[in-house]
Amino acid sequence: MLYQSTRNPAHKVDLKEAILRSLPPDNGLYMPVSLPTPDPAFWSCWRDLSFQEIGHAVASAYFGEDVPAADLQEIVDGTLSFDAPLVTLAPGDHVLELFHGPTLAFKDFGARFMARLMAWLTRGDDRLLTVLVATSGDTGGAVASAFHQVPGTRVFILYPKGKVSGLQEKQLTTLGGNIHALEVDGTFDDCQRLVKSAFLDRALAERLNLTSANSINLARLVPQSFYYIHSARQLPEGIEPVFVVPSGNFGNLTAGLLARQFGLPVRGFVAATNCNDVVPAYLRSGSYQPRPSTATISNAMDVGAPSNFDRMQALFGGSWESMKAVIHGDAFDDDTTRAAIRTVKSLHDYEIDPHAAVGWLAAGRFRAKHPGSATITLATAHPAKFIDVMEHELGPGAVEIPERLAILADRPKVATPLTADETAFKAWLAEQ
């Protein structure tokens, strides 16, 4: 299968180039030249398939021309070694728990698949693979876990100083070995800009054998589409859900759109954001206006220039009317989010993290406008990763911290401080 840039369809590359180089030279994003379709028998039996069988069917449609079936099965099975259960809070009000992986965040699905696919693509290659990733919270920990001690790789994780939670920071600054944390004096958008600048310097990217682990990399998005199909099959037959996606860089929502393109019966999507509402504002007005991000308690969504907007536009042929017919946008401030955390606990005896709380608010507003709808809110991270916020709203001890998080608390942080200057960053990177 060939892949083309969202900004220049004439620029086409093979799978290895698309995944390992991550970013086209025109600063677009790679997409398949034609979106794949499943085996005709898939949708006749999809409700009876296991999570792994769904994953293999989707992965085969995307990558089966390039990766042998047995190897692809191994990649999928190694990725989906934990579940994504659907929890019903009330009739029509469902939450998809995506935090049962090793780093307690939805990013584990994409990061684990991508690490395994990259290992397959670089088999027999004696060059060191340098992975660059910007994180607003959970991506860094998931990528660090997925690539830790993987031979032939080293990982540089850029994160905004003072803008991730304490336990999120420990997940990416305490592993050591081939994992290196870079603490950037700026925002996530600055971190993302620095990563892109390194890739657009083609000589530097080639010399250091750079690849990206952000959702600019298509290998992150395809496996995230698995759980959209997996969750929808857990609803009674005939119900087409509305997926409510807490959104920052919009990779997760784009993965849902890929599932829809694959044929998943879905009524639509809600893009739920905090005050960084660039995409909801676009859906209202038709005017896309990126802006500097603002820090909030739902830090993984603090993105003012979401990369995957390019892919979203490509999937709708650049049509605002077509996009807003499928995606509804909504946004909520921190005070409302905090109140939602308390309300969900009070009504349902359920702990919901600040990101999922934004989603739950948007889901409730959507159902109020569209009675009878079934919403699935994506719970993207375990609430213990935001223990300060959770205990402020629910009281000390209200959320149990899983052992794999608790053991990080006393580990020393190791991070290299950097400015947000592109020239200085590329010079530093060239010395490594």
ROGUMI-378788 format. One record per atom (N, C-alpha, C): residue in three letters; y, x, z. Coordinates in steps of 0.2 Angstrom, whole numbers, plus 5000, padded with zeros to 4 digits. Layout:
N
AlaYXZ
...
# end
This chain:
432
Met499450045000
Met500050005000
Met500650045000
Leu501150024996
Leu501850064996
Leu502350025001
Tyr502850065003
Tyr503350045007
Tyr504050065004
Gln504550015005
Gln505150025002
Gln505750015007
Ser506250045006
Ser506850045010
Ser507149975010
Thr507349945015
Thr507749885015
Thr508449885012
Arg508649945011
Arg509349955008
Arg509249985000
Asn508650004998
Asn508550024992
Asn507850014990
Pro507649954987
Pro506949944985
Pro506649994980
Ala507050034977
Ala506850084972
Ala506550144976
His506750144982
His506450204986
His505750184989
Lys505250204986
Lys504550184989
Lys504150244991
Val503750244996
Val503350294999
Val502650265001
Asp502250315003
Asp501550295005
Asp501550285012
Leu500950265015
Leu500950245022
Leu501150305027
Lys500850365025
Lys500950425029
Lys501750445029
Glu502050435024
Glu502750455024
Glu503150395028
Ala502950335027
Ala503350285030
Ala503250285038
Ile502650305040
Ile502550305047
Ile502750375050
Leu502650425047
Leu502850495050
Leu503550505049
Arg503850485044
Arg504550505043
Arg505050445046
Ser504750385047
Ser505050335050
Ser505650295047
Leu506150345045
Leu506750315042
Leu506950335035
Pro507050295031
Pro507250315024
Pro507850355024
Pro507950395019
Pro508650435019
Pro509250395018
Asp509150335016
Asp509750295015
Asp509950255022
Asn509550265027
Asn509750235034
Asn509450165034
Gly509050145029
Gly508750075030
Gly508150085034
Leu507750035033
Leu507050035037
Leu506550015032
Tyr505950045033
Tyr505350035029
Tyr505049965030
Met504849935024
Met504449875024
Met503949875018
Pro503449845019
Pro502949835013
Pro503249815007
Val503149845001
Val503349814995
Val503249744994
Ser502649724996
Ser502449654996
Ser502149635003
Leu502349585007
Leu502049575013
Leu501349545012
Pro500849575016
Pro500149565015
Pro499949495018
Thr499449465015
Thr499149405017
Thr498449415020
Pro498149375024
Pro497549385027
Pro496949365022
Asp496349375024
Asp495749355021
Asp495849275021
Pro495649245015
Pro495749165015
Pro495349135021
Ala494849165024
Ala494449135029
Ala494749135036
Phe495249185036
Phe495549195043
Phe495849135046
Trp496249095043
Trp496549035046
Trp496148975047
Ser495548985044
Ser495048925046
Ser494648935052
Cys494748995055
Cys494349015061
Cys494749055066
Trp495449055065
Trp495749105070
Trp495749085077
Arg495749015078
Arg495748995085
Arg495049015089
Asp494549035085
Asp493949055089
Asp493849135089
Leu494349165086
Leu494349245086
Leu494549275093
Ser494249325094
Ser494549365100
Ser495149405099
Phe495549425104
Phe496149465103
Phe496049525098
Gln495449555099
Gln495349615095
Gln495149595088
Glu494849535087
Glu494649515080
Glu495349495077
Ile495749465080
Ile496449445077
Ile496849515075
Gly496849565080
Gly497149625078
Gly496849665072
His496249665072
His495849695066
His496049665060
Ala496049595060
Ala496249555054
Ala496949575051
Val497449575056
Val498149585054
Val498149665052
Ala497949705056
Ala497949775054
Ala497649795048
Ser497049765046
Ser496749775040
Ser497149755034
Ala497549695035
Ala497949675029
Ala498549725028
Tyr498749755033
Tyr499349795032
Tyr499049865030
Phe498549895034
Phe498349965033
Phe497649975030
Gly497349925028
Gly496649935026
Gly496549965020
Glu497049965015
Glu497050005009
Glu497050085010
Asp497250105016
Asp497350175017
Asp496950205023
Val496750155028
Val496350185034
Val495650145033
Pro495150185033
Pro494450155033
Pro494350105039
Ala493950055037
Ala493849995042
Ala493650025049
Ala493150065049
Ala492850095056
Ala493450125060
Asp493850165056
Asp494350205060
Asp494950155062
Leu495050105058
Leu495550055060
Leu495350005066
Gln494649995066
Gln494349955071
Gln494449995078
Glu494350055078
Glu494350105084
Glu495150105086
Ile495550105081
Ile496350105083
Ile496450045087
Val496249985084
Val496449915087
Val496049915094
Asp495449925094
Asp495149915100
Asp495449965106
Gly495650025104
Gly495950065109
Gly496650035111
Thr496950005107
Thr497549975108
Thr497549915113
Leu497049865111
Leu497049805115
Leu496449805120
Ser496549855125
Ser496049865130
Ser496349815136
Phe496849775135
Phe497049735141
Phe497349675137
Asp497349615141
Asp497449555139
Asp498249535139
Ala498449485135
Ala499049455135
Ala498949375137
Pro498949355143
Pro498749285145
Pro499349245144
Leu499249185143
Leu499749125142
Leu499749085149
Val500249085152
Val500349045159
Val500748985157
Thr500548925160
Thr500948865159
Thr501248855166
Leu501948845165
Leu502348835171
Leu502448755172
Ala502448725167
Ala502548655166
Ala502448625159
Pro502348565158
Pro502148535152
Pro502648565146
Gly502448595141
Gly502848625136
Gly503148695138
Asp503148715144
Asp503448775146
Asp502948825148
His502848875143
His502348925143
His502648995144
Val502349035147
Val502549105147
Val502049155145
Leu502149195140
Leu501649245138
Leu501749315142
Glu501249335146
Glu501349395150
Glu501149455146
Leu501549495144
Leu501449555140
Leu501449615144
Phe501449615151
Phe501549665155
Phe500849695159
His500349685155
His499649705159
His499449775156
Gly499849805152
Gly499649875150
Gly499749925155
Pro499649985153
Pro499750045158
Pro500450055160
Thr500950035156
Thr501650045159
Thr501949975161
Leu501549925161
Leu501849865163
Leu502349835159
Ala502349845152
Ala502849815147
Ala502549805141
Phe502849755137
Phe502549745130
Phe502549795126
Lys502949855127
Lys502949905122
Lys502349945122
Asp501849935127
Asp501249965127
Asp500849945121
Phe500849885118
Phe500449865112
Phe500649915106
Gly501349915105
Gly501549955099
Gly501450025100
Ala501650055106
Ala501650125107
Ala500850155107
Arg500450115109
Arg499750135109
Arg499450135102
Phe499650085098
Phe499350075091
Phe499650135087
Met500350145088
Met500650195084
Met500450265086
Ala500350285092
Ala500050345094
Ala499350355090
Arg498950305090
Arg498250315088
Arg498350325080
Leu498750285077
Leu498850285070
Leu499150355067
Met499650375071
Met499850445069
Met499350495070
Ala498950495075
Ala498450545076
Ala497950545070
Trp497850485068
Trp497350475062
Trp497750505056
Leu498350495055
Leu498750515049
Leu498850595049
Thr498850625055
Thr498950695055
Thr498250735057
Arg497750705056
Arg497050735057
Arg497050795053
Gly496850855055
Gly496750915051
Gly497450945050
Asp497950925052
Asp498650955051
Asp498750995057
Asp498951065056
Asp499051105061
Asp499751115063
Arg500251075060
Arg500951075062
Arg501051025068
Leu501451055073
Leu501651015079
Leu502050955077
Leu501850895079
Leu502250835077
Leu502750825083
Thr503450815081
Thr503950805086
Thr504150735086
Val504050695091
Val504150625092
Val504850615095
Leu505350585092
Leu505950565095
Leu506050495096
Val506250475102
Val506250405104
Val506950395108
Ala507250335107
Ala507850315111
Ala507550255115
Thr507750255121
Thr507550195125
Thr508050165129
Ser508050095130
Ser508550065135
Ser508150045141
Gly507550065142
Gly507150055148
Gly506350065147
Asp506050015143
Asp505350015143
Asp505050055138
Thr505350065132
Thr505050095127
Thr504850165129
Gly505350205132
Gly505250275134
Gly504550275138
Gly504450235143
Gly503850245147
Gly503250225143
Ala503250175139
Ala502650165135
Ala502450215130
Val503050245127
Val502850305122
Val502650365126
Ala502950375132
Ala502750435136
Ala501950425138
Ser501750365140
Ser501150355142
Ser500650365136
Ala500850335130
Ala500450335124
Ala500250405121
Phe500850445122
Phe500750515119
Phe500650575124
His500650555130
His500550605135
His499850645134
Gln499950715134
Gln499350755133
Gln498950745126
Val499250715121
Val498950705115
Val499050775111
Pro498550805109
Pro498650875106
Pro499050875100
Gly499450925099
Gly499850925093
Gly500450885093
Thr500650865098
Thr501250825099
Thr501750845104
Arg502350835104
Arg502850835109
Arg503350785108
Val503550755114
Val503950695114
Val504650705117
Phe505150685114
Phe505850695117
Phe506150625118
Ile506250595124
Ile506450535125
Ile507150535127
Leu507650495124
Leu508350495125
Leu508450425129
Tyr508750435135
Tyr508950375138
Tyr509650375141
Pro509950315142
Pro510650315144
Pro510750325152
Lys511050375154
Lys511150395161
Lys511450335165
Gly511050325170
Gly511250265175
Gly511150195172
Lys510850185166
Lys510750125163
Lys510050095163
Val509550125166
Val508950105166
Val508750095174
Ser508250055175
Ser508050045182
Ser507750115185
Gly507750115192
Gly507450175195
Gly506750185193
Leu506350135193
Leu505650145191
Leu505450155184
Gln505950125180
Gln505850145173
Gln506050215171
Glu506550245175
Glu506750315174
Glu506150355176
Lys505850345182
Lys505250385184
Lys504650385179
Gln504550325176
Gln504050325171
Gln504150375165
Leu504750395164
Leu504850435158
Leu505050505160
Thr505150515166
Thr505450585168
Thr504950625173
Thr504350595174
Thr503950625179
Thr503250645176
Leu503150635170
Leu502450655167
Leu502450725166
Gly502950755163
Gly502950825161
Gly502450845155
Gly502250905155
Gly501850925149
Gly502150915143
Asn501950875138
Asn502250875131
Asn502750815131
Ile502950795137
Ile503450735137
Ile504050765140
His504650755137
His505250785139
His505850725139
Ala506150715144
Ala506650665145
Ala507350695144
Leu507750665140
Leu508450685139
Leu508950625141
Glu509350645146
Glu509750595150
Glu510450605146
Val510650555142
Val511250555138
Val511750515142
Asp512350555142
Asp512950525145
Asp513250475140
Gly512950415140
Gly513150365135
Gly512750295136
Thr512750255130
Thr512350195130
Thr511750205126
Phe511350155126
Phe510750155122
Phe510950155115
Asp511450125113
Asp511650135106
Asp511850205104
Asp512150245109
Asp512250315108
Asp511550355107
Cys511150335111
Cys510450365110
Cys510150355104
Gln510150295102
Gln509850275095
Gln510250305089
Arg510950315090
Arg511250345085
Arg511050415084
Leu510950455090
Leu510750525090
Leu510150535086
Val509650485088
Val508950495085
Val509050485077
Lys509450435075
Lys509450425068
Lys509850485065
Ser510350515068
Ser510650565065
Ser510150625064
Ala509650635068
Ala509150685067
Ala508750675061
Phe508550615060
Phe508150595054
Phe508550595048
Leu509150585048
Leu509550585042
Leu509750655040
Asp509650705044
Asp509650775043
Asp509050795040
Arg508850785034
Arg508250795031
Arg507950865032
Ala508350915032
Ala508150985033
Ala507850995040
Leu508250965045
Leu508050975052
Leu507350925053
Ala507350865050
Ala506750825051
Ala506150855048
Glu506250895042
Glu505650925039
Glu505450985043
Arg505951025045
Arg505751085049
Arg505451075056
Leu505651025059
Leu505351005066
Leu504750955065
Asn504650925059
Asn504150885058
Asn504250815063
Leu504850795062
Leu505050735066
Leu504750665064
Thr504550625069
Thr504450555068
Thr504750515074
Ser504850455073
Ser505150415078
Ser504650365081
Ala504750345087
Ala504250305091
Ala504650235092
Asn505250235090
Asn505650175091
Asn505450115086
Ser505650055087
Ser505450005083
Ser505750005076
Ile506150055074
Ile506250075067
Ile505650095064
Asn505150115067
Asn504450135065
Asn504050065064
Leu503850055058
Leu503449995056
Leu502749995060
Ala502450045062
Ala501850055066
Ala501950025073
Arg502550015075
Arg502749985082
Arg502649905081
Leu502949885075
Leu502949805075
Leu502349775073
Val501949795069
Val501349765066
Val500849745072
Pro500749795077
Pro500349775082
Pro500649725087
Gln501249715087
Gln501649665091
Gln501549595088
Ser501349595082
Ser501249525079
Ser500549495081
Phe500149545084
Phe499449525086
Phe499549465091
Tyr499949485096
Tyr499949435102
Tyr500349365101
Tyr500749365096
Tyr501049305094
Tyr500449255091
Ile499949285087
Ile499449245085
Ile498949225091
His498849275095
His498349265101
His498649215106
Ser499249215107
Ser499549165111
Ser499549095108
Ala499749085102
Ala499749015099
Ala499048985099
Arg498549025098
Arg497848995098
Arg497648975105
Gln498048995110
Gln497848965117
Gln498148895118
Leu498548875114
Leu498848805114
Leu498348755111
Pro498448695113
Pro497948645110
Pro498148635102
Glu497548625098
Glu497648625091
Glu498148575089
Gly498548585084
Gly499048545082
Gly499748555084
Ile499848595090
Ile500448615093
Ile500748675090
Glu501348675087
Glu501648725084
Glu502148755089
Pro502148815092
Pro502548835097
Pro503248855094
Val503748855098
Val504348895097
Val504348955102
Phe504349015099
Phe504349075103
Phe505049095105
Val505149105111
Val505749125114
Val505749195116
Val506149235113
Val506049315113
Val506649345116
Pro506649365122
Pro507149405125
Pro507249465121
Ser507849475118
Ser507949525113
Ser508549575114
Gly508349635112
Gly508849695112
Gly508949725105
Asn508449765103
Asn508449795097
Asn508149755091
Phe507849695094
Phe507549645089
Phe506849665086
Gly506549715088
Gly505949735085
Gly505349675087
Asn505449655093
Asn504949605095
Asn504949535091
Leu505549515090
Leu505649455086
Leu505449465079
Thr505649525077
Thr505449545070
Thr504649535069
Ala504349565074
Ala503549555074
Ala503349485074
Gly503749445077
Gly503549375077
Gly503649345070
Leu504149365067
Leu504349345060
Leu503749365055
Leu503549425056
Leu502949455052
Leu502349415053
Ala502249385060
Ala501649345061
Ala501749275057
Arg502349255057
Arg502549195053
Arg502349205046
Gln502649255043
Gln502549275036
Gln501749275034
Phe501349295039
Phe500649305039
Phe500349235038
Gly500649185040
Gly500349115040
Gly500349085047
Leu500549115052
Leu500549075059
Leu500949015059
Pro500648955061
Pro500948895061
Pro501448895067
Val502148905066
Val502648905071
Val503248865069
Arg503448835074
Arg504048785073
Arg504748835072
Gly504748885076
Gly505348925075
Gly505348975081
Phe505949015081
Phe506049065086
Phe506749055090
Val506849075096
Val507449075099
Val507549155101
Ala508149175098
Ala508349245100
Ala508749235106
Ala508449265112
Ala508849255118
Ala509149325121
Thr509749325122
Thr510049385124
Thr510549375130
Asn510749435133
Asn511249435138
Asn511849435135
Cys512449455138
Cys513049455135
Cys513149495129
Asn512649535127
Asn512649575121
Asn512349535115
Asp512749485113
Asp512449425109
Asp512649435102
Val512649495099
Val512849505092
Val512449465087
Val511749455088
Val511349415084
Val511449335085
Pro511449315091
Pro511649245092
Pro512349225089
Ala512849275090
Ala513449255087
Ala513449255079
Tyr513049295076
Tyr512949295069
Tyr512649225067
Leu512149205071
Leu511749145069
Leu512249085069
Arg512749085073
Arg513249035074
Arg513749035068
Ser513949095066
Ser514549105062
Ser514349135055
Gly513849165054
Gly513649205048
Gly514049265047
Ser514349295053
Ser514749355053
Ser514349405057
Tyr514149455055
Tyr513749505059
Tyr514249565061
Gln514449565067
Gln514949615070
Gln514649655076
Pro514249715074
Pro514049755080
Pro514649775084
Arg514449795090
Arg515049815095
Arg514649855100
Pro515049895104
Pro514849935110
Pro514449885115
Ser513849915117
Ser513549865122
Ser513849865129
Thr513649815133
Thr513849805140
Thr513249815144
Ala513349845150
Ala512749855155
Ala512649785158
Thr512049765159
Thr511849705163
Thr511249725167
Ile510949665170
Ile510349675174
Ile509749675170
Ser509849645164
Ser509249645159
Ser509349705154
Asn509349765157
Asn509549825153
Asn509249835147
Ala508549815146
Ala508249835140
Ala508549795134
Met508949745135
Met509249705130
Met510049725129
Asp510249785132
Asp510949805131
Asp511049845125
Val511049805120
Val511049835113
Val511649805109
Gly512049845106
Gly512649815103
Gly512549815095
Ala512049865093
Ala511949865086
Ala511249875084
Pro510849815085
Pro510149815084
Pro509849835077
Ser509449885077
Ser509149915071
Ser508849865067
Asn508449825070
Asn507949785066
Asn508349725063
Phe508949715064
Phe509349665060
Phe509249675052
Asp509149735050
Asp509049755043
Asp508449715041
Arg507849725045
Arg507249695043
Arg507249615043
Met507649595048
Met507749515048
Met508049495042
Gln508549525040
Gln508949505034
Gln508449515028
Ala508049565027
Ala507649575022
Ala507149515021
Leu506849495027
Leu506349445027
Leu506649375025
Phe507249365026
Phe507649305024
Phe508049315017
Gly507949365014
Gly508249375007
Gly509049385008
Gly509249405014
Gly509949415015
Gly510349345016
Ser509949285017
Ser510249225018
Ser510349205025
Trp510949195027
Trp511149165033
Trp510849095035
Glu510949055030
Glu510648985030
Glu509948985031
Ser509549025028
Ser508849035029
Ser508649055036
Met508949105038
Met508849135044
Met508949085050
Lys509549055050
Lys509749005055
Lys509248945055
Ala508948935050
Ala508448875050
Ala507848885053
Val507748955055
Val507048975058
Val507249005065
Ile507849035066
Ile507949065072
Ile508649035075
His508549015081
His509148985085
His509349045090
Gly509949055091
Gly510149105096
Gly510449075102
Asp510349115108
Asp510649085114
Asp510849155119
Ala511249145123
Ala511449205127
Ala511649175134
Phe511549225139
Phe511649205146
Phe511949265150
Asp512449255155
Asp512649305159
Asp512249325165
Asp512449375168
Asp512049395174
Asp511949345180
Asp512549315181
Asp512449265187
Asp511949205185
Thr511949185179
Thr511549135177
Thr510849155177
Thr510749215175
Thr510049255175
Thr509749255182
Arg510249275187
Arg510049285194
Arg509849215196
Ala510149165195
Ala510049095197
Ala509349075194
Ala509149095188
Ala508549075185
Ala507949105189
Ile508049175191
Ile507549205194
Ile507349165201
Arg507849145204
Arg507749105210
Arg507449035209
Thr507649005203
Thr507448935202
Thr506748935200
Val506548985196
Val505848985194
Val505349005200
Lys505549045204
Lys505149055210
Lys505148985214
Ser505648955215
Ser505648895219
Ser505248835216
Leu505348825209
Leu505048775206
Leu504248785205
His504148845203
His503448865201
His503048915205
Asp503348945210
Asp503048995214
Asp502849055209
Tyr503349075205
Tyr503149125200
Tyr503749175199
Glu503549235199
Glu504149285199
Glu504249305191
Ile504849305189
Ile505049315182
Ile505549375182
Asp505449425178
Asp505949475178
Asp506649455174
Pro507149495175
Pro507749475172
Pro507749465165
His507349495161
His507349485154
His506949415152
Ala506449405155
Ala506049345154
Ala506449285157
Ala506849295162
Ala507349245165
Ala507849225160
Val508049265156
Val508549255150
Val508149205145
Gly507549225144
Gly507149185139
Gly506949125142
Trp506849115148
Trp506649055151
Trp507249005151
Leu507849035152
Leu508448985152
Leu508548965145
Ala508449005140
Ala508548985133
Ala507948935131
Ala507348945133
Ala506848895132
Ala506948825135
Gly507248825141
Gly507448765144
Gly507948725140
Arg508448765138
Arg509048735134
Arg508748705127
Phe508248745124
Phe508048725118
Phe507648655119
Arg507148655124
Arg506748595125
Arg507248535126
Ala507748545130
Ala508248495132
Ala508548465125
Lys508648505120
Lys508948485114
Lys508448455109
His507748475110
His507248455106
His506648435110
Pro506648375113
Pro506148345117
Pro505448345114
Gly504948365118
Gly504248365115
Gly504148435113
Ser504548485112
Ser504448545110
Ser503948585115
Ala503548635112
Ala503248675116
Ala503548745115
Thr503748775121
Thr504048845120
Thr503548895123
Ile503548955120
Ile503249015123
Ile503749065124
Thr503849075131
Thr504349135132
Thr504049195133
Leu504249245130
Leu503849315130
Leu504149345137
Ala503649365142
Ala503849395148
Ala503649475146
Thr504249505145
Thr504149575142
Thr504049635147
Ala504149625153
Ala504049675158
Ala503849645165
His503449685169
His503249665176
His503949665180
Pro503949605184
Pro504649605188
Pro504649665193
Ala504149695195
Ala504249755199
Ala504649815196
Lys504649815190
Lys505049865187
Lys505849855188
Phe505949805191
Phe506649785192
Phe506749765199
Ile506449805204
Ile506349785211
Ile506949775214
Asp507549815213
Asp508149805216
Asp508449735215
Val508449705208
Val508649645207
Val508249585210
Met507549595209
Met507049545212
Met507149535219
Glu507249595223
Glu507249585230
Glu507949565232
His508449575228
His509149545230
His509149465229
Glu508749445224
Glu508749375223
Glu508149335227
Leu507649375228
Leu507049335232
Leu506849365239
Gly507149415241
Gly507049445247
Gly506549505247
Pro506649545252
Pro506149605252
Pro505449585252
Gly505049625249
Gly504349605248
Gly504149555244
Ala504549515241
Ala504449455237
Ala503949475231
Val504049535228
Val503649555222
Val503249615224
Glu502649615223
Glu502149665225
Glu502249725219
Ile502349785221
Ile502349835216
Ile501649865215
Pro501449865209
Pro500749885207
Pro500749965209
Glu500149985210
Glu500050055213
Glu500250105207
Arg500150085201
Arg500350135196
Arg501050145195
Leu501450095198
Leu502250105198
Leu502350135205
Ala502050115210
Ala502250135217
Ala502150215218
Ile501650245215
Ile501550315216
Ile502050355212
Leu502450325208
Leu503050365205
Leu503650375209
Ala503650335214
Ala504350335218
Ala504550405221
Asp504050445223
Asp504150505226
Asp504150565222
Arg503950555215
Arg503850605211
Arg504550635209
Pro504650695208
Pro505350725206
Pro505550705199
Lys506150685198
Lys506350675191
Lys506550745188
Val506350745181
Val506450805177
Val506750785171
Ala507450795170
Ala507750775164
Ala508250825162
Thr508450825155
Thr508950875153
Thr509550835151
Pro510150845154
Pro510750815153
Pro511050825146
Leu511250775142
Leu511550785136
Leu512150745135
Thr512650765131
Thr513150725129
Thr512950685123
Ala513350635121
Ala513250585115
Ala513450615109
Asp513650675108
Asp513850705102
Asp513250725097
Glu513350705091
Glu512750715086
Glu512750785084
Thr513250815083
Thr513150895081
Thr512850935087
Ala513050915093
Ala512850955099
Ala512050935100
Phe511850875099
Phe511150855099
Phe510750895094
Lys510950895088
Lys510550925083
Lys510550995084
Ala511051025086
Ala511051095088
Ala510551115093
Trp510551075098
Trp510051085104
Trp509351075102
Leu509251015097
Leu508551005095
Leu508351065091
Ala508751085087
Ala508551145082
Ala508251205086
Glu508551215092
Glu508351275096
Glu507651265100
Gln507351195100
Gln506751185103
Gln506151205100
# end
